[in-house]
């Protein structure tokens, strides 16, 4: 398993579409992909759109992008295409490797993949865990994921629910924070559109600087703040009684626990 020359995407919604966009932007050939999606109106140029499962065919990889609760409905038909030379990739939140193994017992390997929508621009963290520890398999998956962002193999599957909360759901939390910054500035007197532009530009620049810096975000915050200055006054409010840290921990816990619930639901349906 060195390369993936043919990939079937089953369900090309927001996340599957973002991954496909990232692959195409990196130069992967459109003819390498086929999409199975009865609801998708128009595929990207050069990509075959299937309304029904082909009666025969071989794919190097199959990417499952349907809603997790639909796995039981689609798996029996797709399994016929997931033979011993096919890698089964799943972005289904909460669906464990054991559940995938029950549905796709003949696949060469089963890999859980947790990206986010930034895959479309090659900026997504991508958490990975597989039921095969073969180095060649991991290198092939790494090469496939490289155009989409930064791949991270997890030590064990039990971490996937928390990583789903952090890396998968995390962008929504960041967007809410950006919106809160803009709304706060608006309440204090800045025109709404201007506040939105400034908040977004500030976060974009801060994130780029943090990514390029040898210092941790915590250290960068310390360096920005001068004792007795405006930044320190704001940080003191965020840090008072552990308010921000506690809120973020509770936010991640809620998202993680929902992922655990979804895993239990998938096991019951499996």
N, C-alpha and C positions, 0 to 999 in steps of 0.2 A: 504494500500500500504506500506508494510514493507520491502519486499525484491524484487529483480528482478531475478527470477530463469531462465527466458528465454528472450533472447534479439535478435531481428532481426536487423542486420546492413544492411541498404539499401545504397549500394555504399561504397565500402571499399577501398578508395584511400589512399593518403598519410596521411590525418588526421584521417580518420576512422581506418586505419591500425595502426597508432600510438596509438590510444586509445585501440584498441583490444590488441596490444602488451603489453601495460601497465596492462590491466586487467589480461591477461594470466600470466604475470610475477609475479603478486601478488598472484597467486594461484587460481583464479577463474576457474572453470571447463570448458574445451573446449565445452562440450556438452551443456553448457548454451547458446551458441551462434549459430546463423545461419547467413550466409552472402548471400544477394541477390545482385549479381553483374555479369552481362553477360560478362565482360571483364577480370575479375580476373582469372588468370591461375591456381594457386594452393593456396588453403587456408591453414592456419596453421593446423597441425595434430589434428584430432579429431573434427574439425568444419565442419558442413554441408555447402556445397556451393550450392546455388540454382541459376539456370539459368533463371528460370521463377518463378513468384509469385505462392505460393501454393494456391490451390483452397479453402482450409480451414486451420485453425490453430489459436492458441491463443498465444500471446506473452505478457509478462509483460511490455516490453518496446520495442519501435521501434526507432532506431537511424537513422536519415536522414543524409547521407553523400554524396549525389549527388551534382553536381554543382547547384548553386541557380537557374540558368535559366532553369534547367530541372524539377523543382518542378511541374509545371503545367502538364508535360507529365506523371510523375510517380504517382502523388498524387491520381488520381481517382482509380487506382488499389490497392494501398496500403491502402487506407481508409477503405476498407473492413476488414482489419485485425486490425484496430485501434479502437477497441470497448471501452466501458465504463470502462474496467479494465486495459486498456493499457495506459502507459505514452508515449507521443510522444516527443522525444528529437531531437532537430535540431541543427546542426553545420553549417547551411547554412548562410553565411555572408549576412547581409542586409535583410533577410526575417523576417518580424515582426510577433509578436504573433497573431495579427489580421489576417494576411494572412494565418498563420498556422491554425487558428480557422476556417477559411472559407474552407480550404482543409480537415481538420480533425475535424469536429464538434462533433463527438461522443467520442473522446478520453477522458480519465480521466483527463488529464492535458496536457498542451503544455509547453515545457521548451526550451528556447534558451540556448545553451551551447557554450561558446567560449574558447577552449583550444588552445594549440599550440603543436608542434611536440615533445616537451619534455615530453608529456604524456607517451610516450613509456618507459621512465625511471622513471616515477613517480615524475617529477620535473616541471610540467606545472602549471601556474596559470590558474584557470578555472572560468570564469565569468558566472553567472547564473541569469536568470530572468524567471519567470513563470506567467501564468495567474491564478494560484491558490496560495493562501497564507497559505494553510493548513500546520500546523506544521509537521504533519506526512508525508506529501508529501516531504517537504523540507528535513526532516531527512533521508528519503529513498534515495533521490537524493544525499545528502551529502555522505551517505555510499557508493553509487555506484561510486562517483567521487573520493573518498578518495585515492584509489590506484594510481590515475593519477597525483595527486599534491595537490595544495592548492585551495580550492573552495571559491569563494566570491560571495555572493548574492548581486545584485545591488538594490539600492533603487527604481529605476524606469527604464523602458526599454529605455528611452531616452539616457541613459549613454552607451548603448551597442555599439553604433557606435564608440565612443571614446575608449572604452575598447578594441574593435576589433583592432583599430590602435595600442594601447599600448601593449596589451598582446598577441594578435593574430599575428599581423604583426611585432611586436617588435623584435622577434629573427632575422629576416632578417636585421634589422637595426643594431643590435649588431654584426652580422656576417660581415656586411660591414665595421663597425668600426674596428673589429679585422683585417680585410684584409687591411684597410687603415694604421693601425699601422705597420703591416708587410711590406707593400709597402714603407712606409715612411722610415723605417729602412734600407730597401734594397737600396733605392735611396741615402741614406747617407753612404752606404758602407758595410752593413752586408750581407752575403750570403743569398739569397732568402729563401732557405729551413730552414736555421737556424733562420732567422727572423720570419718565420711563426710559427715554434715550440715555440719560446720564447714568441711571442705575444699571442698564444693560451694558453700556460701554465700560463702566467701572468693573463689573464682575468679569467681563471678558478679559480685560487687561490684567486684573488680579489673578485670574486662573492661569493665564499664559505665563505670568511672572512666576507663580508658584511652581508651575510645571518645569520651568527652566532653572529654578534656583536650587542650589545645593542645600538650602535651609528648609526645615519643616515649616508647614503653615503656621504652627504655633509660634515658632521663632520669628517668622516674618511679621506676625502681628505685633510681637514685642518690639521689633525693630522700627515699625511704623510709628508706634506710640511713644511720645515724649512725656516724661513725668509731669503731671499737672496740665497737660495739653488737651486739645479737643478730642483726639483719638482715644486717649486714655479715659476721658470722661465717658465716652460712649462704651468702651470695653467694660468699664466698671459696672455699667447698667446691664450689659449682656451677662456678665459673670456673677452678678449679685445673687447670693443664695443658690448658686449653681443652676440658675434658671435655664440658660440656653442648653447647657450640657444635659440637664434632665429632660428637657423637651425633646431634644434630638434622640436621646436614648429611648424614650417612650415611643417616638415616631418609628424608629427602626424596629423596636419590639413588636409593635402592632403589625407592621408589614411582614416581619419574619413569622409571626404566629399565624397570620393568614396563609402564608405559604405552607406552613405545617398542616393547617386544616385542609388545604387543597390536596396535599399529598395523601392524607388519610382518606379523603373523598375518592381520589383516583384508585387507591388500593381496594376500596369497597367495590368499585365498578370493574376492577380488573379481573 
